[in-house]
Structure formats: structure tokens, C-alpha cells
């Protein structure tokens, strides 16, 4: 099915989205809230399909989530349909390291009102809820502070989040031209390589108006409004309720049971 902007906007809870900076901010936040970050398919030994029809069926019609190559591919179609000027970038994830590894993350650089913005709805827990201006100036986004500094040694712009210990590097991206084959290769690497975390660890993340909900290998967490709650989810029935009620995901019972069984097997190996 071709991309339908009206159906997509309904999926993420927006009535309209103008091609303005306010519209861009609303778009990223709305998609992160409505379509959670998750790696169900890689965790179950499958490589996600990135064709437009497959993404539309999974993320929009079946109301499932995905990881960066899925989420930001869908977001790219939305940016184009709305009329934003954007380009894809591939990033090297750092998570505090001095340099990143392979280009394993997909995002967008959008030019709006003559300024470049990093737009990303697919990084998960520590990512900004709204676009970040490509600038070394501190930028307050909800309750977090970010900046993007240029690093001459690597030739990368590095997205950083401010913490009590200082600036924490999330990932670095350059301006190398991105082709579909590059995304296909990076998608396969992330889904199939044992060196990546997606095949061996189950992750969920959803931004909400009250805070964010996350999940890592059976431990769920809610943070927001000065409150924090953590709890264990071990049984398939509880996992299904969490995925549907808290995350809004549309996976069937067989998939939920397969996730719960794999998590149980991993606990036995610990």
C-alpha cells in the first residue's frame, strides 16, 4: 500500500502537520509516543523487512513497533509527504565511548527555516523527544539537555546528552551519501550479528505525556513526573498485557509467547 499521510497522522495521533518547525517537533514526538521502539523480530531470529508495503502493514495497519531502520524509514516517508527537505544519515553508536563502531543507526537531517535539525524517532531510551538543532549550543528538550558538536578527528557530528558526570555521547553521524543498499546491509548486521544487542536482548521503549516506559529482558520501568517504578515481567500473560496496554503494540498471542519463552531460556543461561 502506498504511503497515506492522513492514515499515518491518525496512527500517530495528529490531525495535521504543517511543514514548519513546530510541525517537525510535533511529528517526531508523536511518532515516538505512538509507535514504540522495539526489536521483537531480531530477538526472535528474523531480519525486519524494510520495503514500504511491509513497513506500512507492520507499523501502521498492525500497530506494531520497530527499531531505527523501520521507524525512521516510515518517518522519512512522512517527511517527504508533508514537504520537508530532508536527507538520511547513518550513524555510529557510541553510548559514552570515544568513538563508534559500524554505521548501525539511521536518522534524518532536516533543513527547516534555513537551519539543520537532527530528526530521529528510532533510537530508544536516551534519545531526544524532539528534533535537535545541529549546533554546539545547549538545548533543553523536555527534562533533558542535548547538543550536537562537530568532531574534526572523525568528521562526525556527535549527539550528546548532558548528565551529572558530563556530556554523554549517544552517536556520531557524517554526511556520506546513504544508498538503499547501505541501509539493507546495516539492517542485516543489526538483526543478525551476535555482536549487536538486538538478537540477544529484548528491548521496548515508549514516550508518553507522563514520562517514558522501558523494558529490558524482563525488567520494566516507568520514569516521569519525579516518580520511578520498576517491576519484573516473567509470564507470557503479564508480558502480553504490558505490550498491549502499556505500549500499545498489536502483536498476537503466539508472538508474545515466543518472546516470553526466549526470555525464559536466557534467564536459565544466566
C-alpha positions as CSV (number, residue, x, y, z in Angstrom):
1,X,0.0,0.0,0.0
2,X,1.4,3.5,-0.9
3,X,2.1,5.9,2.0
4,X,-1.1,7.6,3.0
5,X,-0.4,10.8,5.0
6,X,-3.9,11.0,6.6
7,X,-3.8,7.4,7.8
8,X,-0.3,7.9,9.1
9,X,-1.2,11.1,11.0
10,X,-4.2,9.3,12.5
11,X,-1.9,6.4,13.6
12,X,0.4,8.8,15.5
13,X,-2.4,11.0,16.9
14,X,-2.1,14.2,14.9
15,X,-4.8,15.9,12.9
16,X,-2.5,17.9,10.7
17,X,1.3,18.6,10.4
18,X,2.5,21.7,8.7
19,X,5.9,21.8,7.1
20,X,7.2,24.2,9.9
21,X,9.5,23.8,12.9
22,X,6.5,23.4,15.2
23,X,5.2,20.7,12.9
24,X,8.5,19.0,12.8
25,X,8.7,18.9,16.6
26,X,5.2,17.6,16.9
27,X,5.8,14.9,14.3
28,X,8.9,13.4,16.0
29,X,7.3,13.4,19.4
30,X,4.0,12.0,18.2
31,X,5.6,9.1,16.3
32,X,7.9,8.2,19.3
33,X,4.8,8.2,21.5
34,X,2.5,6.2,19.2
35,X,4.9,3.7,17.6
36,X,7.3,2.3,20.2
37,X,10.9,1.3,19.8
38,X,11.2,-2.5,19.9
39,X,13.3,-5.3,18.4
40,X,10.8,-8.2,18.5
41,X,11.8,-9.6,15.1
42,X,15.6,-9.6,15.6
43,X,15.1,-11.1,19.1
44,X,13.1,-13.9,17.5
45,X,15.7,-14.5,14.9
46,X,14.2,-12.6,12.0
47,X,15.5,-9.7,9.8
48,X,12.9,-7.0,9.5
49,X,11.6,-6.2,6.0
50,X,12.2,-2.6,5.0
51,X,10.0,-2.5,1.9
52,X,7.4,0.2,2.0
53,X,4.5,-2.2,2.0
54,X,5.9,-4.4,4.7
55,X,6.6,-1.3,6.9
56,X,3.2,0.1,6.4
57,X,1.5,-3.2,7.3
58,X,3.6,-3.7,10.4
59,X,3.8,-0.2,11.8
60,X,0.5,1.3,10.7
61,X,-2.0,-1.4,10.0
62,X,-0.9,-4.0,12.5
63,X,0.1,-1.3,15.1
64,X,3.4,-2.9,15.9
65,X,6.7,-1.0,16.6
66,X,10.2,-1.5,15.3
67,X,13.8,-0.3,15.5
68,X,15.6,2.5,13.8
69,X,15.6,1.2,10.2
70,X,11.9,0.6,10.4
71,X,10.8,3.6,12.4
72,X,12.9,6.2,10.6
73,X,12.2,4.8,7.2
74,X,8.5,5.3,7.9
75,X,9.3,8.8,9.3
76,X,11.2,9.6,6.1
77,X,8.1,8.8,4.0
78,X,6.1,11.2,6.3
79,X,8.7,14.0,6.0
80,X,8.6,13.7,2.2
81,X,4.8,13.6,2.1
82,X,4.5,16.7,4.3
83,X,7.0,18.6,2.3
84,X,10.1,18.8,4.5
85,X,13.6,18.9,2.9
86,X,15.5,16.0,4.4
87,X,18.3,13.6,3.9
88,X,19.1,10.2,5.5
89,X,22.3,9.8,7.6
90,X,23.8,6.7,9.0
91,X,25.4,6.9,12.5
92,X,27.9,5.1,14.6
93,X,26.5,4.4,18.0
94,X,28.8,5.4,20.9
95,X,26.9,5.2,24.2
96,X,29.6,7.0,26.0
97,X,32.6,5.7,24.1
98,X,35.2,7.9,22.5
99,X,34.3,6.5,19.0
100,X,31.5,4.4,17.5
101,X,31.6,1.1,15.6
102,X,29.9,0.3,12.3
103,X,27.3,2.6,10.9
104,X,24.3,0.9,12.6
105,X,21.8,3.6,13.1
106,X,19.5,5.5,10.7
107,X,18.3,9.1,11.3
108,X,17.5,12.2,9.3
109,X,18.8,15.7,8.9
110,X,16.0,18.1,8.0
111,X,16.5,21.7,6.8
112,X,13.8,23.9,8.2
113,X,13.8,27.7,8.0
114,X,17.4,27.7,6.9
115,X,18.6,25.6,9.9
116,X,19.6,22.0,10.0
117,X,17.9,19.7,12.6
118,X,18.6,16.1,13.6
119,X,15.3,14.2,13.4
120,X,15.2,10.8,14.9
121,X,12.3,8.6,16.1
122,X,14.2,5.4,16.4
123,X,17.0,5.5,18.9
124,X,15.1,4.5,22.0
125,X,15.6,5.4,25.6
126,X,18.1,8.2,25.8
127,X,17.2,9.9,22.5
128,X,15.6,13.4,22.5
129,X,11.8,13.6,22.2
130,X,12.1,16.4,19.7
131,X,14.5,17.4,16.9
132,X,17.9,18.8,17.9
133,X,19.4,21.8,16.1
134,X,22.8,20.9,14.7
135,X,24.7,23.2,17.0
136,X,27.0,23.0,19.9
137,X,24.7,25.2,22.0
138,X,22.9,23.5,24.9
139,X,19.3,22.7,24.0
140,X,16.6,21.9,26.6
141,X,14.2,19.3,25.3
142,X,11.6,18.5,27.9
143,X,13.6,17.5,31.0
144,X,16.9,16.7,29.2
145,X,19.7,18.8,27.7
146,X,21.4,18.0,24.4
147,X,23.9,19.4,22.0
148,X,25.5,18.3,18.7
149,X,29.2,19.0,18.4
150,X,31.4,18.6,15.4
151,X,34.4,16.4,15.9
152,X,37.2,17.1,13.4
153,X,39.1,13.9,14.0
154,X,36.2,11.6,12.9
155,X,34.5,14.1,10.7
156,X,31.3,13.4,12.6
157,X,28.6,15.4,14.3
158,X,28.1,13.9,17.7
159,X,24.8,13.9,19.5
160,X,25.4,14.3,23.3
161,X,23.1,14.3,26.3
162,X,24.1,16.2,29.5
163,X,24.4,14.0,32.6
164,X,25.6,14.6,36.2
165,X,29.0,13.2,35.0
166,X,29.2,15.5,32.0
167,X,28.4,15.2,28.3
168,X,27.5,11.6,27.2
169,X,27.9,10.8,23.5
170,X,25.0,8.9,22.0
171,X,26.1,8.6,18.4
172,X,28.0,10.3,15.7
173,X,27.0,10.8,12.1
174,X,28.6,12.1,9.0
175,X,27.3,13.4,5.6
176,X,28.3,10.4,3.5
177,X,25.6,9.7,0.8
178,X,23.3,6.9,2.0
179,X,22.0,4.4,-0.5
180,X,19.3,1.8,-0.1
181,X,22.0,-1.0,-0.1
182,X,23.7,0.7,2.8
183,X,20.6,0.6,4.9
184,X,19.9,-3.0,3.8
185,X,23.4,-4.0,4.9
186,X,23.2,-2.2,8.2
187,X,19.7,-3.6,8.9
188,X,21.0,-7.2,8.4
189,X,24.1,-6.5,10.6
190,X,21.9,-5.2,13.5
191,X,19.4,-8.0,13.2
192,X,21.7,-11.0,12.7
193,X,25.1,-10.2,14.2
194,X,25.8,-11.6,17.7
195,X,28.0,-8.5,18.3
196,X,24.9,-6.4,18.2
197,X,22.4,-6.4,21.1
198,X,19.2,-6.8,19.1
199,X,19.3,-10.5,18.6
200,X,20.2,-11.4,22.2
201,X,18.3,-8.8,24.2
202,X,14.6,-7.8,24.2
203,X,14.0,-4.0,24.4
204,X,10.9,-1.8,24.4
205,X,10.7,2.0,24.8
206,X,7.7,4.3,24.6
207,X,7.5,8.0,25.3
208,X,4.2,9.2,26.9
209,X,2.9,12.5,28.1
210,X,3.6,11.4,31.7
211,X,7.1,10.1,31.1
212,X,8.6,7.1,29.5
213,X,8.1,3.3,29.7
214,X,11.0,1.0,29.0
215,X,11.7,-2.8,29.2
216,X,14.9,-4.8,29.1
217,X,14.9,-8.6,29.3
218,X,12.0,-8.9,31.7
219,X,12.5,-5.7,33.8
220,X,10.0,-2.9,33.1
221,X,10.5,0.6,34.2
222,X,8.4,3.8,34.3
223,X,10.0,7.3,34.9
224,X,8.1,10.5,34.9
225,X,6.8,13.4,37.0
226,X,9.5,12.8,39.6
227,X,8.4,9.2,40.0
228,X,10.1,6.0,39.2
229,X,8.8,2.4,39.2
230,X,10.4,-0.9,38.3
231,X,8.9,-4.3,38.1
232,X,9.6,-7.8,36.7
233,X,7.6,-9.4,33.9
234,X,8.2,-13.1,33.6
235,X,5.0,-14.8,32.5
236,X,3.6,-14.6,28.9
237,X,0.2,-13.4,30.2
238,X,1.7,-10.5,32.0
239,X,4.0,-9.7,29.1
240,X,1.0,-9.6,26.7
241,X,-0.8,-7.2,28.9
242,X,2.2,-4.9,29.2
243,X,2.8,-4.9,25.4
244,X,-0.8,-4.2,24.6
245,X,-1.9,-1.9,27.4
246,X,1.3,0.0,28.3
247,X,3.0,0.0,24.9
248,X,0.0,-0.2,22.6
249,X,1.5,-2.9,20.5
250,X,-0.6,-5.2,18.3
251,X,1.4,-8.5,18.4
252,X,-0.6,-11.7,18.5
253,X,-0.5,-14.3,21.3
254,X,1.9,-16.6,19.5
255,X,4.5,-13.8,19.2
256,X,4.1,-12.9,22.9
257,X,4.5,-16.5,23.9
258,X,7.6,-16.8,21.7
259,X,9.2,-13.7,23.4
260,X,8.4,-15.0,26.9
261,X,9.9,-18.4,26.0
262,X,13.1,-16.9,24.7
263,X,13.4,-14.7,27.7
264,X,12.9,-17.7,30.0
265,X,15.7,-19.6,28.1
266,X,18.0,-16.6,28.5
267,X,17.4,-16.5,32.3
268,X,18.3,-20.2,32.5
269,X,21.6,-19.4,30.9
270,X,22.5,-16.7,33.4
